[in-house]
Amino acid sequence: MRIVIAGAGIGGLAAALSLHAAGFEDVTVHEAVPEIRPLGVGINLLPHAVRELTELGLGDRLAEIGVATAELAYFNRYGTAIWSEPRGLDAGYAWPQYSVHRGRLQLLLLEAVAERLGPRAVRTGSRITGPGDEDLLIGADGIHSAVRAHLFPGEGPPPWNGLVLWRGTTYGEPFLTGRSMIMAGDGTQKFVAYPIETGGRTLINWIAERPLDGEAPDRGNWNRPADLAGIGRHFADWRFDWLDVPGVIAGAEAAYEYPMVDRDPLPRWTFDGVTLLGDAAHAMYPIGSNGASQAIIDARVLAHSLARGDLAAYEALRRPATTALQLSNREMGPEVVMKLAHERAPGGFDDIEQVIPYAERAGIAAAYKRTAGFDPASLNERPSWNATR
């Protein structure tokens, strides 16, 4: 079976490794750019995605480039705690959660593909726009997928919700546990921070988010430079006892602007000899740390299904799950607790229990884990997606 993958991002490379592990030998990855470079900033890999990479034999390599996330914590815009929970091994998962530089993860996967599938398995400067003479074309070419556009030619650009993200990295002092992922905000304006390097110095990955006046430029472009001073003005009074937000922003060498866009859920992904994966199939708002994780899971389920001769099973399992996640993220997913706290106590609070009772906060967190497929007990007990033809 001859398989062509369009796109050498995280999803496309994970698909190549998964297919190879399942016994498919004729797999090539085509990437439009002439050279794959370690672009981007930080991302989080949730335990269900770490499980899949570990079962592909990449657990030790991943541990070398990632920071094992200890906790996730939400705060209001004044830095007062709303909710916190342990993550990864500390939460009872059998696998860690990692914060990692996206480009370093991509290069890790690229190296593994070259080692296992051969140096010619990835063809750069090669843009796939639709099916050819392969047996299966996998569109893993991102939010601006040419393969998706071939299947759905009238779709148009990704819809924008009026918010903009600014992303950067800054060397600074560790905060809270030293391995904490934090989100502070009010449901409209938000700041996210987590370390992607620790040791001698801590490299903090950060995201600042707020509404943008006017039309969004370059929808879906992660690499548009932004003005640090302009970003900092929006967060000038966000100085907490445990984190100096404007100081973190000002300390970055550069920042990048990204309009908050996604894609509408599709009625189907698979046509004769063609299917979609990752952002090409289900681009979602960057809420809940799910983009890269879901693409990795797609890759593993696709390989498992193909090894059993049942491509339809891939879409049957993954499309309803990711559709539910796309829609949940449009409603802010687990981050809705920041919005609720602001609506109920806009001037701040002394006792979160009087604002959002523990049962409500815990219920929001647990429901999102179920939707996104990383409920601890279910994940730990689920059979492996390892498969061989």
C-alpha positions in Angstrom: 0.0 0.0 0.0 1.5 3.3 -1.1 0.7 6.1 1.4 1.4 9.8 0.9 1.2 12.3 3.7 0.8 16.0 2.9 2.5 18.1 5.7 5.5 17.4 7.9 4.1 19.1 11.0 3.6 17.2 14.2 0.6 15.3 13.0 2.1 14.3 9.6 5.3 13.1 11.1 3.5 11.2 13.9 1.4 9.6 11.2 4.5 8.4 9.3 6.0 6.9 12.5 2.7 5.3 13.4 2.2 3.8 10.0 5.7 2.4 9.9 5.2 0.9 13.4 2.1 -0.8 12.1 3.9 -2.4 9.2 3.4 0.0 6.3 6.7 0.4 4.5 5.8 2.7 1.5 5.1 5.9 3.3 6.4 9.4 2.2 5.8 12.8 3.7 5.6 15.8 1.5 6.3 19.3 2.9 5.7 22.5 1.0 8.5 24.5 2.6 12.0 24.0 1.3 13.5 23.5 4.7 12.0 22.4 8.0 13.2 24.7 10.8 12.4 24.7 14.5 9.8 27.5 14.4 7.1 28.4 16.9 7.1 28.7 20.6 5.8 26.4 23.4 3.0 23.8 23.3 1.7 21.3 25.8 1.5 17.6 25.2 -1.3 16.0 27.4 -0.8 12.5 28.9 -2.9 10.8 26.2 -0.5 12.2 23.5 2.6 11.4 25.6 1.3 7.8 25.9 1.2 7.5 22.1 4.7 8.9 21.6 6.0 6.6 24.4 4.4 3.6 22.7 6.3 4.7 19.6 9.5 4.4 21.5 10.1 8.2 21.9 9.4 8.6 25.6 13.1 9.1 26.7 13.8 11.6 23.9 10.6 13.5 24.8 11.7 13.7 28.4 15.0 15.2 27.3 13.4 18.2 25.5 10.2 18.7 27.7 9.4 20.0 31.1 7.0 17.7 33.0 4.1 19.9 34.0 3.3 19.6 37.7 0.0 21.6 37.9 -2.5 23.7 36.0 -3.8 26.7 37.8 -6.4 29.4 36.9 -6.5 32.9 38.4 -8.5 36.0 38.0 -7.0 39.2 36.5 -5.8 40.2 40.0 -3.8 37.0 40.5 -6.2 35.4 42.9 -6.5 31.6 42.6 -9.7 30.1 41.1 -8.8 26.5 40.5 -5.7 24.3 40.5 -5.1 20.7 39.9 -2.0 18.4 39.6 -1.1 17.2 36.1 0.6 14.3 34.5 2.2 11.7 36.9 1.2 13.9 39.9 -2.5 13.5 38.9 -2.3 9.7 38.7 -1.7 9.3 35.0 0.6 6.6 33.9 2.3 9.1 31.6 3.6 12.7 32.2 2.3 15.9 30.6 5.0 17.9 28.9 5.6 21.6 28.1 7.9 21.7 25.1 9.1 24.0 22.3 7.1 23.1 19.2 10.0 23.3 16.9 12.1 21.0 19.0 9.3 18.4 19.1 9.0 18.6 15.3 12.7 18.1 14.8 12.6 15.1 17.2 9.9 13.5 15.1 11.7 14.4 11.9 14.8 12.7 13.1 12.9 9.6 14.1 11.2 9.4 10.7 14.6 9.6 9.0 16.0 6.9 11.2 13.1 4.5 10.8 11.8 5.2 7.3 15.0 6.5 5.7 16.4 9.9 4.7 14.1 10.2 1.6 10.9 9.6 3.6 10.4 13.3 4.0 10.4 15.4 0.7 10.7 19.1 1.3 9.7 21.8 -1.3 6.9 19.4 -2.4 3.4 20.8 -2.1 0.5 18.3 -2.4 -2.8 19.9 -3.5 -4.9 16.8 -4.1 -4.8 13.0 -4.8 -2.4 11.4 -7.3 -1.6 7.8 -7.9 -1.0 6.8 -4.3 -3.4 4.3 -2.6 -4.1 6.7 0.3 -3.5 10.5 0.7 -3.5 11.8 4.2 -4.0 15.6 4.4 -2.0 16.7 7.5 -1.2 20.1 6.0 -2.7 22.4 8.7 -5.4 25.0 9.0 -4.8 26.2 5.5 -4.9 22.6 4.1 -4.7 22.3 0.3 -6.1 18.8 0.6 -9.1 20.0 2.6 -9.6 22.7 0.0 -9.6 20.1 -2.7 -12.3 18.2 -0.9 -14.3 21.3 0.2 -13.5 24.0 -2.4 -16.1 26.5 -1.2 -15.1 26.7 2.4 -13.1 29.9 2.4 -10.7 31.3 5.1 -10.9 30.1 8.8 -13.5 32.1 10.8 -12.2 34.6 13.4 -13.8 35.2 16.8 -12.4 38.7 17.3 -9.6 37.8 19.7 -5.9 37.9 19.1 -3.1 35.9 20.7 0.4 37.3 21.2 3.0 34.6 21.9 6.6 34.9 23.1 9.3 33.4 25.3 11.2 35.1 28.1 14.0 33.9 30.4 13.0 34.6 34.0 12.6 33.4 37.5 10.6 30.2 38.2 7.1 30.7 39.6 4.8 28.7 41.8 6.0 25.1 41.6 8.6 25.9 39.0 6.7 23.5 36.7 3.3 25.2 36.8 1.1 26.1 33.8 -1.0 29.2 34.7 -3.8 31.1 33.2 -5.0 34.4 34.5 -7.9 36.4 33.1 -11.5 37.4 33.0 -13.0 35.6 30.1 -12.1 38.3 27.6 -8.5 39.1 28.4 -6.0 36.4 29.4 -2.4 35.6 30.1 -0.9 32.1 30.0 2.6 31.1 31.1 4.5 27.9 31.6 8.2 26.9 31.5 9.6 25.0 28.5 13.2 24.9 29.8 14.3 24.7 33.4 17.7 24.3 35.0 20.2 27.2 35.1 17.6 29.6 33.7 13.9 29.2 33.2 12.5 29.8 29.7 8.9 30.9 30.1 6.5 30.4 27.2 3.7 33.0 27.4 0.5 33.9 25.6 -1.4 37.2 25.9 -4.9 37.3 24.6 -7.5 40.0 24.2 -10.0 41.4 21.6 -8.5 43.1 18.6 -10.0 46.3 17.0 -10.4 45.9 13.3 -10.0 43.0 11.0 -7.6 40.2 11.7 -4.6 40.1 9.4 -3.1 36.8 8.1 -5.6 34.4 9.6 -3.8 31.2 10.6 -0.3 32.7 10.4 1.6 31.9 13.6 4.7 33.9 12.6 3.6 37.5 12.2 5.8 39.8 14.4 4.1 41.9 17.1 5.0 45.0 19.1 6.1 44.1 22.6 5.4 47.5 24.0 1.9 47.6 22.6 1.2 44.2 24.1 2.5 45.2 27.5 0.3 48.3 27.7 -2.8 46.0 27.8 -1.4 44.2 30.8 0.4 47.0 32.6 -1.3 46.5 36.0 -1.1 42.7 36.0 1.6 42.4 38.6 1.0 39.5 40.9 2.9 38.5 44.0 4.0 35.4 42.2 4.4 36.7 38.6 5.2 40.1 37.0 3.2 39.8 33.8 4.3 43.1 32.1 7.9 42.3 33.1 7.6 38.9 31.4 6.2 40.5 28.2 8.9 43.2 28.2 11.7 40.6 28.7 11.0 38.7 25.4 13.2 39.2 22.4 10.2 39.0 20.1 6.5 38.2 20.0 4.2 36.9 17.4 0.5 37.7 16.7 -2.1 35.1 15.8 -5.8 35.8 15.3 -8.0 33.3 17.2 -9.3 31.2 14.4 -10.5 27.6 13.9 -12.4 25.6 11.4 -16.0 24.6 11.4 -16.6 20.8 12.0 -16.8 18.8 8.8 -19.6 16.3 7.9 -16.9 13.8 6.7 -13.1 13.5 6.4 -12.7 10.5 4.2 -13.3 10.2 0.5 -12.0 7.7 -2.0 -8.3 7.3 -1.2 -8.1 10.5 0.8 -8.5 11.4 4.5 -7.7 14.3 6.8 -5.7 14.5 10.0 -4.9 17.1 12.7 -5.7 20.8 12.0 -6.6 19.9 8.4 -9.4 17.9 9.8 -10.4 19.8 13.0 -8.5 23.0 13.7 -9.6 24.2 17.0 -9.1 27.2 19.3 -5.9 26.8 21.3 -7.8 26.1 24.5 -7.1 23.2 26.8 -3.7 22.3 25.2 -5.2 20.1 22.6 -4.0 21.0 19.1 -0.8 18.9 18.8 -2.1 16.2 21.2 -5.2 15.5 19.1 -3.1 15.3 15.9 -0.9 12.7 17.5 -3.9 10.7 18.6 -5.3 11.0 15.1 -2.1 9.5 13.7 -2.2 6.5 16.0 -5.8 5.7 15.5 -5.4 6.0 11.7 -2.5 3.6 11.7 -4.4 1.2 14.0 -7.5 1.3 11.7 -5.5 0.8 8.5 -3.6 -2.1 10.0 -7.0 -3.8 10.4 -8.1 -2.9 6.9 -10.8 -0.5 8.2 -10.1 3.1 7.3 -13.7 4.0 8.1 -13.1 3.1 11.8 -10.6 6.0 12.0 -13.2 8.6 11.1 -15.9 6.9 13.1 -13.8 7.1 16.3 -12.1 10.5 15.8 -14.5 12.8 14.0 -17.3 12.8 16.6 -14.7 13.2 19.4 -12.9 16.1 17.8 -16.1 17.8 16.7 -17.2 17.8 20.4 -13.9 19.2 21.4 -14.0 21.9 18.7 -17.4 23.0 19.9 -16.3 22.9 23.6 -13.3 25.1 22.9 -15.6 27.6 21.3 -17.4 27.8 24.7 -14.0 28.3 26.4 -13.6 24.7 27.6 -12.2 24.5 31.1 -11.1 28.1 31.0 -14.7 29.2 31.5 -14.0 29.3 35.2 -12.1 32.6 34.7 -15.2 34.1 32.9 -17.5 32.8 35.6 -15.4 34.3 38.4 -15.3 37.7 36.6 -19.1 37.7 36.0 -19.9 36.8 39.6 -17.1 38.8 41.3 -15.8 41.5 38.8 -14.0 43.4 41.6 -12.2 40.2 42.9 -13.0 38.0 45.8 -11.6 36.7 49.1 -13.2 33.2 49.0 -13.6 31.4 45.7 -16.0 28.9 47.3 -18.5 31.8 47.7 -18.1 32.6 44.0 -17.8 29.2 42.2 -18.3 26.3 44.6 -15.8 23.5 44.5 -18.2 21.0 43.0 -18.9 23.3 40.1 -15.2 23.9 39.4 -14.3 20.2 39.7 -17.2 19.3 37.4 -16.0 21.7 34.7 -12.5 20.3 34.8 -13.7 16.7 34.8 -16.1 17.2 32.0 -13.5 18.7 29.7 -11.1 15.8 30.4 -13.8 13.4 29.3 -14.5 15.4 26.2 -10.9 15.6 25.2 -10.2 12.0 26.0 -7.8 12.3 28.9 -9.9 11.3 31.9 -7.2 9.6 34.1 -8.9 6.3 34.8 -10.2 5.8 31.2 -6.8 6.6 29.7 -4.8 4.4 32.0 -7.1 1.5 31.4 -7.6 1.8 27.7 -6.0 -0.9 25.5 -3.0 0.2 23.4 -3.4 1.4 19.8 -0.3 -0.5 18.8 -1.1 -2.6 15.8 0.6 -4.6 13.1 -0.7 -5.6 9.7 
